[in-house]
Amino acid sequence: MDQGIAAVLGAGVGAAGAAFTAVVTAKASRWQVRQQAARTQRQTQRQLRRDAYSAILQSVEKVMEAHHTWRAHLEMLHPGTIVVTRRWQAELDASDRDLNQAAAVVMLEGPKLARTASQGLRMARNDWRGALRAWEDVVAHHGPLQDAQDRASQMEQRFNDAYVNFVAAATDVLALPSGADAGK
């Protein structure tokens, strides 16, 4: 083979090798960028969930405080008394709004485990509030107090159980390794 052909073949092999190396390097770089983007997205999602779970826990404290205040007031009333004042109604409404807003983020961003626990917490809050309203009606209309008080206590316990369930679900979700999702 003469030197000219050998030089052309050598240049061709060298160019092919360089092109192959460039393709492999580009693919490796894209893979690395995708992996970093996925890691960043998982970290962002985890922080968003942590913030949402924290907001629920804070709003639950407000719900409990408002409902306990309402219950304490109910326990002091004499039959025939009208119960809820505007101040308490405003506190109750604000605590409901806070919990609903925090739960909305969980419903959008949380995995099924957290969404289910959040929904259970909201339903238990609604039942507790309904039981206190029923007690209020009993007081206002001279009805039998014991059943209303017992029902309110049961619904308060249900709310507390839902709270414990939510905390466990949120803790479980946040403890999952990156990339894993509890029940999608």
Summary of the structure (lengths in Angstrom):
residues: 184
radius of gyration: 30.4
end to end distance: 65.4
largest distance: 115.7
contacts: 537
relative contact order: 0.12
helix: 86%
strand: 0%
